[in-house]
């Protein structure tokens, strides 16, 4: 036993040393992340009457084990190999919930198992069912091991017909539920109550109904799989989180969080099937994890509109490293609920394969908030369906594929700048490689509030379309290599202080199109002046030609 303990201590010390490397030499000040530690006591759920046959409901047994561990001052609650059907598990301070290899925790889809609570969903206070894994106001908690948490999300989520094959849709409809016509397509709902949920909730909110009455909305009030609210010293290490009713993992207003070696999965068609949504949290490290989901994979948020601004808690001091993303609406994402701000973030050494978007920044009028001091480096991407990089301040809640294309950007009308006006500034990217994308980059600010201070060094992209820049002030591309087979390589509209600098002989010529009366101070340095001049297209409303220097 002594040798085993020394071995475990040795592994832990080596792991903490490796994690310290992720937090060394950061481009911003970040305090050391406080670590978890637990008493060496195990509480096996078998000792509390649990049965892992996939049929017996184990809600009481698992939560009794959690309560016993808490009463003893903490320890490790062990879920062994088996299929454990259960209702919600309430996490507790000083407890490590540990899933052994071969353990599948299957959460019940019986709504009677879930109470209605006051919570926050998509950045606003709402009433919803409690999450299958739920912790609030806790300290020193962990979820570890090699087991699987399955949220039975297929019994909760609506499904859009256009996101499924004909065979999948037919099988789904034959399963039961109801079909409505909305959002431009047929939508399957698990029940009539869920299909009418939006109207039901609106009526209940209007008369300030008691919590229990919100059950009338059924699965419409689907929860995130793992909800952590106002928790300190959090560790997620090892498990798979999959098939969530809504988002998968949602730390909100948390501090000192380490997430490592996890796998997060959802069907590609899962509505709101995000992977990890870090909201209004600080001092966070995410590394060595894999995501294959139906919406944004790794996403930073901080509340929505007036609620987020009043709360005033930014997501800050966050490091994301060595993660792999397969399917998802975005590999790394900020927004669109970012009204409390996002700052001091480093994303490094990540791989995105087949995601809809690579690096995604999104917001809209009404949000407010400032996103700043974001550092992204050493990112590899392959087969990105739309943009390798996208800034979109006109986000309207549709998928990347639905919003991909070109608009008449010169017709955009400025609105007054107020506290509701979002701002992206001081964002730095370096060593970004993308083999295959619909478009290399799309950077669009608001006509009244430009995206500001963006620097992208050593961008290597092969894509069907080039770079589009709209309503941007202070953008610099340094040593970029763009493999764009046809059309313009760079399209700039109503943007100023834009520079393309080549310190080394660039690969391929730039084909440039400038448009809009606000376009000015555009520089191309280190490129062949003759090649740019011959292909240059200037709209009549552009006041000045670009500067071209050898």
N, C-alpha and C positions, 0 to 999 in steps of 0.2 A: 504493500500500500504506500509506503514511504517513497519507494522508487517511482511509482506511478505519479504521486503528487509532485515530486521534484521534476519529473518529465513534463507534466502539465504546466508547472510554473515556468520551466524553461521555454516552452512553446509560447506562453503568454508574453514573456519578456521579449522574445524575438519579434512577436507580432506587434507589440507596442513600439518597438524600435523601428520597424518598417513603417508603421503609421506616422511616426514622428518625421520620417523623411518626406511624406506627403505635405507636411505642414511647415517644412523648413524653407527659408528663402522665398516666402510669399511676396507678391507685389503689393501687399497691404498688411497692416497690423492686425493680428488675430491672436487672441489669448489661447493658451493651451486648453484642449478639450478635457474636461474632467471625466475620469473613467468610472465604469461600474465595477462593483465587487460584491460578492455574495457569501454568506455563511456556507460552510461545507455540510449542508443538510439536504437530503433528497426526500421528496414526497411523491411517491409513485401513485398515479391515479388508480391503479389496480387495487391499492389498499383502501380506496374510498368507494369501491363498488362499481368501477367503470367496466364496461364490456365492449371489446373492440370487434364487434361482428358486423358493423355497418347498418344495423337495424335498431339496436337498443339506444335510446336517447340518454346521453351522458352529461347533460347540462349540470345537473345537481352534483354528480360525482366530481367532475373537474373543478367546479367552483368551490366545493368543499375542500378539495386539496389546496386550492389557492388560499382559502381562508385559514386553513391549518398552518400553512407555511407563514402567512402573515402574522398569525398569533404567536408563532414561535420566534419571531424576529427576522424572518426571511429565510431564503434558501432556494433550492431548485425543485420546481414541479416537473416531474418527468412523465411524458406521454410515450409509452413504448410502441413497438411495432403493432399495427392493427388498423382497422378502419373505425374511427371514432365519430359517430354521429352526435352532434351537440347543438345546442342553442348558443347564445352569446357567452363569451368568456370575458370576465371582468379582470383586467390586470391589476396588480397591486404592487406597492412600493417594496423594494428589496427582494424581489422575486425574479428568478430566471425561469421562464417557461421554456422547457427543453423538449424538442421533438426528436426522438431517436430515429435512425434510418429505418425506413419502412413504415413509419407512422403517417397516416392520412387523417387529418382532422377535417371532417365533412360537415359543414354548417347547414343546419336545417333550413328549409325554405318555408316552413310553417310560420306564418306571421304572428301566431299566438305566442311564439317563443320570444318575440322581440317587443320591447316597450317603446313608446314614442318619447323622444327627448327633445329638448331645445339644443340645437347645434348650429354649425355654420356649414353651408354648402355653396360652392362656387362663389365664395367670398362674401356671402350675406347670411344673417341669422335666419334659420328656418327650423321647422319641426320635421323630424325624420325618424325612421326606425333606428334604434341603437345599433352600432356596428357589431359584427360578429366578434371582432377583437377590439376591446374598448378600454382605454385608460385615460383618466383625467386627474390633474393635480397630483401627479405621482413623482417619485424620485427614486433613482437607482433601479431601473427595470431592464429586462432583456428578454428577447425571444431568440433562441439558438437551436442548433441541431440540423439534421439532414432530412427532416420530414417535410410534409406538404400541408398547407392550409388551403382548402378549397371552399370558396364562398358561395357555391351553388348559384352563381350569378345568372346562369341561363334561365333560371326560374323567376328572376326579378326583372331583367332588362327588356326594354322594347327593342325591336329589330327592324331596320329599314330594308325593304325588299331589294333595293338596288345593290345592297352590300352583300347579297348572297347569290349563290347559283340557283337555277330553277329547281334543281333537286333538293337543295337545302331548304329553300323556301316552302316547297310542298310538304316536306317532312315536318317542318315547324308548324305550319297551319294545321296539319292533321293531328298534331299533339293537343290541340285545344286553344284556349285563349280567344282573342278577338282581333279583328283587323280594321283599322281606320285609314282614312286617306288624309295625309298631312305632310308638310315639308316636301311637297312635290312627288311623293311616292306612297305606296302602301306601307303601313306600319303595323307590325304584329305586337300585341300587348298580352301579357300573361293573364289579364282579367279585365272585365268591364270596368271595375273600380279603378284600375290603373289607367285605362284609356281615358277615363273622365277625371283623372287625378288633378290636372291643372285647374279645371273649373271648380272642383270640390275644395281644393286648398284656398283658392281665391275667395270663395264664399265663407269658409271657416275663418280665414284671416280677417275678413271684413267685420265679423261679429265677435272676434276675439274668443273663439270657442275653446273649451278645455282641451288639453293635450290628447286625451283618449279619443276624442271625436275625430281626430285626424286619421285614425285607422280606416275611415271610410274611403280614403284615397288609395288604399291598397299598396301594391308594389311601386306605385308612382313615387313613394317616399323611400326608395331604395337607398341603403347606406353604403359608405365606403367599407372595404373589408377590414382594414386596420386603422383605427382612429386613435391618435395620441394627442391630447389637449393639455397644454400647460404642464408638460413633463420635463424633468431635469435628469441628466445622466441616463441616456437611452442607448441600448445596444441591440441591433438586429444583425445576426450573424448565422448564415447558413441555410435557413429554410427556403422553400419555394412558396410564394404567395400567388394564387391563381384564381381565375373565374370569379372575379369580384362583382357584386351587384352594381356598384358605381366605380369610383376610383379604387385602386388597390391599396396603396399605403399613403396615409395623410398625417404627417406630423404638423400640428398647428400650434403656434406660440410655444414651441419647445426650445430647449437649450442644451448644449453639450450632447450631440447626437452622433453616433457612429453607426453607419450602415455598410456592411461588407459581406461579400460572398453569398449574396442572395440571388434568387432567380424569381423574376416577376413575369407572369404569363396571363394573357387574355386572348380570346378569339379576335381576329383582325376586324371582325364586324361589330365588336362590342361597343355599344353606345356609352360614351363617357368612360371608356375602359382604360383610363390612364394607368401608368405604372406607379410612379412615385411623385407626389405633389407636396413639396416642402413649402409651408405657408407661414409667414411672419415668424420665422424661427432663426436662431443664430448659433454660431459655433457648431457647424455640421460638417462631417466628413463622410462621403459616399465613395466606395471604391470596390473594384474587383467583383462587379455584379453584372447580371445579364437581364435584358428586358426584351420582351416580344409581346406587344400589346395592341389594343385597338384604338388608342388615342395617343396623347402626348406621353412620351416614355419617362423622361426625367424633367420635371417642371418646377420652377420657382414662382411662388405667388405671395401676395400680401394683402388680401382683402379687396373688395370691389366697391368702387364709387364712394359715396359719402361714408358708408360704414368703414371701409378700409382706411380712408383718410382720417376719420375721427379716431380709430384705433391707433393709428400711427406707429405700427410695429413693422419695420422693414424685414425682409429676409436678408441676412447679412452674415459675413464671415463664413463662407461656404466653399468647400473644396470637393470637386467631383473628379475622380481619376480612374483610369483603367476599367472603364465600363464598356460593354458591348450592347448595341441596340439593333434588333432586327426590325420587325414590323412596328410601326407607330406613326402618328401624325407628325411627330418631330423627335429627333434624337435628344437634343438638349433644347429646352424651351424656357422662356421667361414670359409670363402673362397668361391670359390677358388680364386676369385679376391681379394688378400690381399697384393698387392705389396707395398702399403704405410704403412703397418704394422697395427696390432691390439694389444692393450695393456690396462691394467687396466679395467678388466671386471669382474663383479660378476653376476652369474646366480643362483637363489635360489628358492626353494619351487615351482617347476614346475611339471606338470603331462603330460606324453606323453602316448597316448593310440592308438595303432595300427599304429604308424608311421613306415616308412620303416627303418629308423635309429633313434637312440636316440640322442646322442651327437656326432656331426660330425665335423671333422676338415679336410679340403681338400686343396691341392695346387698341384703344378707341377713345373718341371724345366722351367725356363724362367720367373717365377713370381718374385722371390726375395722377400724381405719383411721379417719382424720378427713378429711373434705372441708370446706374452709373458705376464706374470702376469695375468693369467686367473684363476678365482676361481669359482668353481661350487659345490653347496652343496644342500642336501635335495631334490633330484630328484626322482620321482616315475615313473616307466614305466611298461606298460602292453602290451603284444603281439607285440613285435617289430619284424618286418619281417626279418631283417638281424642283424646288430651289435647293441648292446646296446651302445657301445663306438667305434668310428672309427677315426683313424688318417690315412690319405691316401695322401702321397706326390707324387703319380703317377696318380692323377686324370686326366681323359681324357674325361670328359663331358658326361658320361653315368649315368643311374639311379643306385641307390644302389643295386637293385636286379640284374641288368645286370653285375655289377662288383663284386658280392658276390661269393667267392670261394677261392681256394688256387692255388698259382703259384709256380714255382721253384725259390724261392727267392734267392738261392745261385748263380744263373746265372746272377744276376743283375751286371752290369758293372759300376763302378764309373765314373762320369764326373768331369771336373775341377770345383772347388768351385769359383764362381764369384758373382757379384752383382745380378745375375739372380737366385741364389740358395736360395730357401725359408728355413726358420728356425722356428720350433716350440720349445719353451722352457719355463720352469717355469710355469707349469700348474698343478693346485691342485684341486682334486675332493674329496668330502667327503659325506658319507651317500647317496649312489646311490643304489636304489633298482629296480630290473627289474624282473618281473614275466613273463617269456616266451620271448625268443629271438632266432634268428637263430644262433648267436654266442655271447659270453659274451663280448669280446673286440678284436679289431684288431688295432694294433699300428705299423705303418710302416713309417720309415724315408727313406731318400735317402742313398744309399751306400756311397756317398761322404759327406753327412750332416745328421747325426743322429737326430732323435727327442730326446730332452734332458730335463732332470729334470722334470719328471712327477711323481706325488705322488697321489695315490688313496687309501683313507682310508674308511673302512667299506663298501665295495662293496658286495651287496647281489644279486646274479644273478642265475636264472635257465634258461638254454639254451641248444640247441641241440649240440653246439660245445663250446669249452673252449676259452682260451685266446691265441692269436697269437701275437708274438712280433718280429719285423724285423727291423734291422738297428736302434736300440734305445740305448741310452747311459744315464744311470741314471734313472731307473724306479723302483719305490717302491710301492708294494701293501701291505697295512697294514690291518690285520684283515678282510680278504676277505672270503666270503662263496660262493663257486661255486658248483652248482648242475648241473653236466654234466653227462648224463646217460652212455655215452660210448665214447671211444677214449681218446686221451690225454686231460688233463685239461689245461696244459700249454705247448705251442710250442714256443721255442725261437730260432731265427736264427740270426747269426752275430750281436749279441747285447752284451753290457757289462754293468757291475755294475747294475745288476738286482736283486732285493731282494723281497722275499715274507716273510713277518713277521707276525706271529700269536701271539699276546699277550694273547689270550684266546684260550682254546682248539678249534681247527678248526672243522667245520662240513665237514666230508668227506675227503677222501685221495686225495692228488695231484698226478696225473699221468703226468710225465714230459718227454718231448722230447727236447733235445738240438741238434742244427745243426749249421754248418758253422765254418770256421777257425777263425773268429773274435769274436766268443762267448767266454766270460770269466767273471770272478768275479761274478758268480751267487750264490746267497745265499738263503737258505730256513731255517728260524729260527722259532722255536716253533712248528715244525711239527714232526711227528714220523719218525725218520731216516730210520727205517726198511721199512716202507710203501713206502717211496719215493725211496729208493734204489731198492726195488723189482720191481717197475714199471718203473724205469728210463731207458730211451732209449737215447743212445749217438751215434751220427754219428761218423764215423772214423776220420773226419776232425776237431772235437772239441778238442782243445789242453788240456783242464783241466776239471776234474769233478767238479760239483758244491759243495759248502760247505753246509753241512747239520748240523744244531745245534738244539738240543732239546729245 
